[in-house]
Amino acid sequence: MERSWVRREVQEKALLAEEYVTKILGKASENLDNNSPEKTDKILLELDGSMLRTGIYLPAKKQEKTPKRKLLKKTRKIDWVEVRVGLARPVEQKEKRTFVARYGKYPELTQNLKSAAYLQGMSVQSQIFAVADGAIGLKEALEAELQNLQFILDQPHLLQHLYEGAEALKIPTNQRKNWVTYLLHLIEKGPVTTVIDKLRQHGVERIDRLANYLERFQNNIQYEKFRSLGLPIGSGEIESSHKYIPQKRLKLPGATWHPDSLNPMLALRILKANHWWQDFWQEIRLQSLA
């Protein structure tokens, strides 16, 4: 079997898979309150990014030709890009999940995630909880797309910033954990503004940035309250999905993808993760018969 034939078949079916996933998510968002037989009072969303390697062939700087076919030589520009994977599920049902994955801007991803939430029973009355990192623009994109949203800053992401702050203050390595633990205790007990004021007294640029970071997320780091509601305070559930959604197929050793191929290939992975695989191929067979 020729490799070129296999490649063409995969490309063709991946594009069809992207259309199929778009159709399912589009129907969910069109019907709003009419697409799920069971409404869910509390919906959990999780988002996280994963880096994949891409490559684009460009004309070589030197106008040289290949020795056999006499074609102009090309050079491949390698880059690493972030694809985001998200899930939606009822808070109380961890095993009942709808996944989305996309390479692109946040508004496109949050629209897909909103549709996934509708598939899981979200209504206009549902309370939405979203756990994600502090990437610039992500929280704002979610808040613009979803009503009744409570954003939860991924605690490991916050801890990373706290440890960087300890390093900036030149706290000895063996004492940094105690400093971070104490600061996290103050943050959880509140008010966060007290911690922000204390940090700004240091007059250190990196600590000022940490204070600004806490100010931005001051309503999203009430971890004690979130735990009492049975909510996760970290995005570990979606982080583990990277291994079997994008990375299992798109991060093989030596694999390099054209950026335009990412979303169609991710659609194939989403078909598997959401158990839509058989339905997709059934539709393909029916179309071929028609």
TORROBA-80978 format. One record per residue (C-alpha): residue in three letters; x negated, y negated, z negated. Coordinates in Angstrom, 1 decimal, decimal comma. Example, Ala and Ser with C-alpha at 12.3 -4.5 7.8 and 13.67 -1.06 7.14 Angstrom:
// residues 2
ALA;-12,3;4,5;-7,8
SER;-13,7;1,1;-7,1
This chain:
// residues 290
MET;0,0;0,0;0,0
GLU;-1,5;-3,3;1,1
ARG;-2,2;-5,8;-1,7
SER;-0,8;-8,7;0,5
TRP;2,5;-6,9;0,8
VAL;2,7;-6,4;-3,0
ARG;1,8;-10,0;-3,6
ARG;4,6;-11,2;-1,2
GLU;7,1;-8,9;-2,9
VAL;6,2;-10,2;-6,4
GLN;6,3;-13,8;-5,3
GLU;9,7;-13,3;-3,6
LYS;11,3;-11,5;-6,6
ALA;9,8;-14,0;-9,1
LEU;11,5;-16,8;-7,3
LEU;14,8;-14,9;-7,3
ALA;14,2;-14,3;-11,0
GLU;13,8;-18,0;-11,6
GLU;17,0;-18,7;-9,8
TYR;18,8;-16,0;-11,8
VAL;17,6;-17,4;-15,2
THR;18,5;-20,9;-14,1
LYS;22,0;-19,7;-13,2
ILE;22,6;-18,0;-16,5
LEU;21,4;-21,0;-18,6
GLY;23,3;-23,4;-16,3
LYS;26,6;-21,5;-16,9
ALA;26,0;-21,6;-20,6
SER;25,6;-25,3;-20,7
GLU;28,6;-25,9;-18,4
ASN;31,1;-24,1;-20,6
LEU;29,9;-25,6;-23,9
ASP;32,4;-24,1;-26,4
ASN;33,8;-21,5;-24,1
ASN;30,7;-19,3;-23,3
SER;30,4;-17,2;-26,5
PRO;33,1;-15,2;-28,2
GLU;31,6;-15,8;-31,6
LYS;30,7;-19,3;-32,9
THR;27,7;-19,7;-35,1
ASP;27,5;-22,3;-37,9
LYS;23,7;-22,4;-38,1
ILE;21,4;-22,0;-35,2
LEU;17,6;-21,6;-35,5
LEU;15,3;-22,8;-32,7
GLU;11,5;-22,2;-32,5
LEU;9,0;-23,5;-30,1
ASP;5,3;-23,0;-29,5
GLY;2,7;-23,4;-26,8
SER;0,3;-21,0;-25,2
MET;-2,6;-21,8;-22,9
LEU;-2,9;-20,1;-19,4
ARG;-5,6;-20,4;-16,8
THR;-4,7;-21,9;-13,4
GLY;-6,7;-22,4;-10,3
ILE;-6,2;-24,4;-7,1
TYR;-8,4;-23,9;-4,0
LEU;-9,8;-27,1;-2,6
PRO;-12,1;-27,8;0,4
ALA;-15,7;-27,4;-0,5
LYS;-17,9;-30,5;-0,7
LYS;-20,1;-29,0;2,0
GLN;-18,4;-28,3;5,3
GLU;-19,7;-24,7;5,5
LYS;-17,9;-21,8;7,1
THR;-17,6;-18,2;6,0
PRO;-20,0;-15,9;7,9
LYS;-17,4;-13,4;9,2
ARG;-14,2;-15,2;9,9
LYS;-15,7;-18,7;10,4
LEU;-13,2;-20,3;8,0
LEU;-14,0;-23,4;6,1
LYS;-15,3;-22,5;2,6
LYS;-13,2;-23,5;-0,3
THR;-13,9;-24,1;-4,0
ARG;-11,5;-23,2;-6,8
LYS;-10,7;-25,8;-9,4
ILE;-10,0;-24,0;-12,7
ASP;-7,9;-25,6;-15,4
TRP;-6,0;-24,5;-18,6
VAL;-2,4;-25,6;-19,0
GLU;0,1;-25,1;-21,8
VAL;3,3;-23,2;-21,3
ARG;5,9;-23,4;-24,0
VAL;8,0;-20,5;-25,2
GLY;11,1;-21,0;-27,3
LEU;13,9;-18,9;-28,9
ALA;17,4;-19,5;-30,2
ARG;19,2;-17,3;-32,7
PRO;21,7;-17,4;-35,5
VAL;19,8;-18,2;-38,8
GLU;21,1;-15,1;-40,4
GLN;20,4;-12,7;-37,5
LYS;16,7;-12,4;-36,7
GLU;17,1;-9,6;-34,2
LYS;19,6;-11,5;-32,0
ARG;17,5;-13,8;-29,9
THR;17,5;-15,6;-26,5
PHE;14,1;-16,6;-25,2
VAL;13,1;-19,4;-22,8
ALA;9,7;-20,2;-21,3
ARG;8,5;-22,9;-19,1
TYR;5,6;-24,9;-17,8
GLY;6,6;-28,5;-17,5
LYS;7,8;-31,5;-19,5
TYR;9,6;-31,3;-22,8
PRO;13,0;-32,5;-21,5
GLU;13,2;-29,5;-19,1
LEU;12,3;-27,1;-21,8
THR;14,7;-28,5;-24,4
GLN;17,6;-28,4;-21,9
ASN;16,9;-24,7;-21,4
LEU;16,6;-24,2;-25,2
LYS;20,0;-25,9;-25,6
SER;21,5;-23,5;-23,1
ALA;19,9;-20,5;-25,0
ALA;21,5;-21,8;-28,2
TYR;24,9;-21,9;-26,5
LEU;24,4;-18,3;-25,5
GLN;23,9;-17,5;-29,2
GLY;27,2;-19,2;-30,3
MET;26,2;-22,8;-30,8
SER;29,1;-25,2;-30,8
VAL;29,4;-29,0;-31,3
GLN;30,0;-28,3;-35,0
SER;26,9;-26,1;-35,5
GLN;24,0;-27,2;-37,6
ILE;20,7;-26,8;-35,6
PHE;17,3;-26,2;-37,2
ALA;14,2;-26,4;-35,0
VAL;10,8;-25,3;-36,2
ALA;7,8;-26,5;-34,1
ASP;4,5;-28,3;-34,2
GLY;3,9;-32,0;-34,2
ALA;3,1;-32,4;-30,5
ILE;3,8;-36,0;-29,4
GLY;7,2;-36,3;-27,8
LEU;8,5;-32,8;-28,7
LYS;10,6;-33,7;-31,8
GLU;12,0;-36,7;-30,0
ALA;12,9;-34,6;-26,9
LEU;14,8;-32,1;-29,2
GLU;16,6;-34,8;-31,1
ALA;17,7;-36,5;-27,8
GLU;19,1;-33,2;-26,5
LEU;20,7;-31,7;-29,6
GLN;23,2;-33,1;-32,0
ASN;23,2;-32,2;-35,7
LEU;19,5;-31,3;-35,5
GLN;17,2;-30,9;-38,5
PHE;13,6;-30,7;-37,2
ILE;11,1;-28,7;-39,4
LEU;7,4;-29,4;-39,0
ASP;5,5;-26,1;-38,8
GLN;3,7;-25,9;-42,1
PRO;0,5;-24,4;-40,8
HIS;0,3;-27,3;-38,4
LEU;0,6;-29,7;-41,4
LEU;-2,1;-27,8;-43,3
GLN;-4,5;-28,1;-40,5
HIS;-4,1;-31,9;-40,7
LEU;-4,6;-31,8;-44,5
TYR;-7,8;-29,8;-44,2
GLU;-9,1;-32,3;-41,6
GLY;-8,3;-35,1;-44,1
ALA;-10,2;-33,3;-46,8
GLU;-13,2;-33,0;-44,5
ALA;-13,0;-36,7;-43,6
LEU;-13,1;-37,5;-47,4
LYS;-16,2;-35,4;-47,7
ILE;-14,6;-33,2;-50,3
PRO;-16,9;-30,2;-51,0
THR;-15,9;-27,1;-49,1
ASN;-15,2;-25,1;-52,2
GLN;-12,8;-27,7;-53,5
ARG;-10,8;-28,5;-50,3
LYS;-8,3;-25,7;-50,8
ASN;-7,4;-27,1;-54,3
TRP;-7,1;-30,7;-52,8
VAL;-4,8;-29,5;-50,0
THR;-2,7;-27,4;-52,3
TYR;-2,2;-30,3;-54,7
LEU;-1,3;-32,7;-51,9
LEU;1,2;-30,1;-50,4
HIS;2,8;-29,8;-53,9
LEU;3,2;-33,5;-54,1
ILE;4,7;-33,6;-50,6
GLU;7,2;-30,9;-51,4
LYS;8,3;-32,4;-54,6
GLY;8,5;-35,9;-53,1
PRO;8,9;-38,6;-52,4
VAL;6,5;-38,4;-49,5
THR;6,1;-42,2;-49,5
THR;4,1;-41,9;-52,8
VAL;1,6;-39,6;-51,1
ILE;1,4;-41,9;-48,0
ASP;0,6;-44,9;-50,2
LYS;-2,1;-42,9;-52,1
LEU;-3,7;-41,8;-48,9
ARG;-3,8;-45,4;-47,4
GLN;-5,7;-46,6;-50,5
HIS;-8,8;-44,6;-49,3
GLY;-9,4;-47,0;-46,4
VAL;-10,6;-44,2;-44,1
GLU;-9,5;-44,1;-40,5
ARG;-8,8;-40,4;-40,4
ILE;-6,8;-40,6;-43,6
ASP;-4,8;-43,5;-42,2
ARG;-3,9;-41,3;-39,3
LEU;-2,9;-38,6;-41,7
ALA;-0,7;-41,1;-43,6
ASN;0,9;-42,2;-40,3
TYR;1,5;-38,5;-39,4
LEU;3,3;-37,9;-42,8
GLU;5,3;-41,0;-42,3
ARG;6,5;-39,9;-38,9
PHE;7,5;-36,4;-40,2
GLN;8,6;-37,4;-43,7
ASN;12,1;-36,0;-43,1
ASN;10,8;-32,8;-41,7
ILE;8,5;-31,5;-44,4
GLN;10,9;-30,9;-47,3
TYR;9,7;-27,3;-47,4
GLU;11,2;-26,4;-50,8
LYS;14,6;-27,5;-49,6
PHE;14,3;-25,6;-46,3
ARG;13,2;-22,4;-48,1
SER;16,2;-22,6;-50,4
LEU;18,4;-22,6;-47,3
GLY;16,8;-19,4;-46,1
LEU;15,0;-21,2;-43,3
PRO;11,5;-20,5;-42,0
ILE;8,9;-23,2;-42,5
GLY;6,5;-21,8;-39,9
SER;6,9;-20,8;-36,2
GLY;5,3;-17,4;-36,6
GLU;8,3;-15,7;-35,0
ILE;7,8;-17,4;-31,7
GLU;4,0;-17,4;-31,9
SER;4,1;-13,6;-32,0
SER;6,2;-13,6;-28,8
HIS;3,3;-15,1;-26,8
LYS;1,7;-11,6;-26,7
TYR;4,6;-9,9;-25,0
ILE;6,2;-12,8;-22,9
PRO;3,6;-14,9;-21,2
GLN;0,3;-13,3;-22,2
LYS;1,0;-9,7;-21,4
ARG;1,3;-10,5;-17,7
LEU;-0,2;-13,9;-17,2
LYS;-3,3;-13,7;-19,4
LEU;-4,9;-10,6;-18,1
PRO;-8,7;-10,6;-18,1
GLY;-9,9;-12,8;-15,2
ALA;-6,4;-13,7;-14,1
THR;-6,0;-17,2;-12,6
TRP;-2,6;-18,5;-11,4
HIS;-1,5;-21,3;-9,1
PRO;0,5;-23,8;-11,2
ASP;3,5;-23,3;-8,9
SER;3,6;-19,6;-9,7
LEU;3,9;-20,0;-13,5
ASN;7,6;-20,7;-13,9
PRO;8,7;-17,9;-11,4
MET;6,5;-15,4;-13,2
LEU;7,6;-16,6;-16,6
ALA;11,2;-16,0;-15,4
LEU;10,4;-12,3;-14,8
ARG;9,1;-12,1;-18,4
ILE;12,2;-13,8;-19,7
LEU;14,4;-11,2;-17,9
LYS;12,6;-8,5;-19,8
ALA;12,6;-10,3;-23,2
ASN;16,3;-11,1;-23,0
HIS;17,4;-7,7;-21,7
TRP;18,6;-9,2;-18,4
TRP;16,4;-7,0;-16,3
GLN;19,0;-4,4;-15,2
ASP;21,6;-7,0;-14,5
PHE;19,1;-9,0;-12,3
TRP;18,3;-6,0;-10,2
GLN;21,9;-5,0;-9,9
GLU;22,6;-8,4;-8,4
ILE;19,7;-8,1;-6,0
ARG;21,0;-4,7;-4,8
LEU;24,5;-6,1;-4,3
GLN;23,2;-9,0;-2,3
SER;21,2;-6,7;-0,1
LEU;24,3;-4,6;0,6
ALA;26,3;-7,7;1,4
